[in-house]
Amino acid sequence: MRSWKRFRTKYIWKECRLEERGDLTEKNDDVIHIPIDGVLDLHTFNPKEVASVVDEYLSACVDKGIYEVRIIHGKGKGVLRRTVHGLLENHPLVLEFRLDTGPSSWGTTIVHLTKEGRP
């Protein structure tokens, strides 16, 4: 299982081994566990750290072979959405992105990633 470990203002990936009963062998209050399944909900993160979280998550998705990512930023006033879109516009792994057309509409962005990885 992969997890985020907070280090200053960055989140870094950290490998955690699972015991037979399913608990993490390492307990740390600074670790935020996020499954790498192509869906990133930004509601739990500090807005100042969103750019680094999104960047690391996109890299992890490409490493796992996930090329379509759903980023949930919420509707609100659109500040977080603009932050995410600003990052995605110049991100080397992003082919294209758009707002979701489903029920979450403008509270979620769909991102399509390149298969080559970082240049």
C-alpha positions in Angstrom: 0.0 0.0 0.0 1.3 3.4 -0.8 0.8 6.4 1.5 1.6 10.0 1.7 4.0 11.2 4.4 4.0 14.8 5.2 7.5 16.3 5.1 7.5 20.1 5.5 5.0 21.2 2.9 5.5 18.3 0.5 3.8 15.0 0.5 6.1 12.1 -0.5 5.3 8.5 -1.3 6.2 6.0 1.3 5.9 2.2 1.0 4.1 0.6 4.0 4.1 -3.2 4.5 0.8 -4.8 5.6 0.7 -7.3 8.4 -1.4 -10.5 8.0 -4.3 -9.0 9.7 -4.3 -6.0 7.4 -2.9 -3.3 9.8 0.0 -1.1 8.8 3.2 -2.0 10.4 4.2 1.6 10.8 1.9 4.0 12.6 2.5 7.7 12.1 0.1 10.6 12.6 1.7 12.5 9.7 0.9 9.8 7.2 -2.2 10.2 5.0 -3.2 7.0 3.2 -4.5 7.6 -0.3 -5.3 4.7 -2.6 -3.8 5.1 -6.1 -7.0 4.2 -7.9 -7.4 7.2 -10.3 -9.6 9.2 -7.9 -8.1 12.1 -5.9 -10.4 13.9 -3.4 -8.8 17.2 -2.5 -11.2 18.1 0.3 -8.9 16.7 3.0 -5.8 18.7 2.0 -4.6 22.1 2.9 -5.2 24.4 -0.2 -1.5 25.5 0.0 -0.4 22.0 -0.6 -2.8 21.0 -3.4 -0.3 21.6 -6.2 2.3 19.3 -4.8 -0.3 16.6 -3.9 -1.7 16.7 -7.4 1.7 16.5 -9.0 2.8 13.5 -6.9 -0.5 11.8 -7.4 -0.4 12.1 -11.2 3.2 10.7 -11.2 2.0 7.7 -9.0 -0.9 7.0 -11.4 1.4 6.9 -14.4 3.7 4.6 -12.5 0.7 2.3 -11.8 -0.5 2.4 -15.4 -3.6 4.6 -14.7 -4.0 7.1 -17.5 -7.4 8.6 -16.6 -7.6 10.4 -13.3 -10.6 12.1 -11.6 -9.7 15.0 -9.4 -12.5 16.1 -7.0 -12.0 19.7 -6.0 -15.5 20.6 -5.2 -17.8 23.4 -6.5 -17.5 26.2 -4.0 -16.2 29.5 -5.3 -13.9 27.8 -7.8 -10.6 28.8 -6.2 -9.4 25.2 -5.8 -10.6 24.4 -9.4 -8.6 27.3 -10.8 -5.5 26.1 -8.9 -5.8 22.6 -10.2 -6.5 23.7 -13.7 -3.5 26.1 -13.6 -1.2 23.2 -12.6 -2.7 20.9 -15.2 -2.2 23.4 -18.1 1.6 23.1 -17.9 2.0 19.7 -16.4 4.3 17.4 -18.5 2.2 14.3 -17.9 -1.2 15.8 -18.9 -2.5 15.3 -22.4 -5.8 17.0 -21.8 -8.3 17.8 -19.0 -11.9 18.8 -18.8 -14.7 19.3 -16.2 -16.7 16.1 -15.6 -20.0 15.9 -17.6 -21.6 13.5 -15.1 -23.5 14.3 -11.9 -20.5 15.9 -10.2 -20.3 18.3 -13.1 -18.0 21.3 -12.4 -16.9 19.9 -9.0 -14.6 17.3 -10.6 -12.0 17.4 -13.3 -11.2 14.5 -15.6 -7.5 14.3 -16.6 -6.0 12.2 -19.3 -2.3 11.4 -18.9 0.5 10.4 -21.2 1.8 6.9 -21.3 5.5 7.9 -21.7 5.9 9.3 -18.2 8.0 12.3 -17.3 10.3 13.6 -20.1 
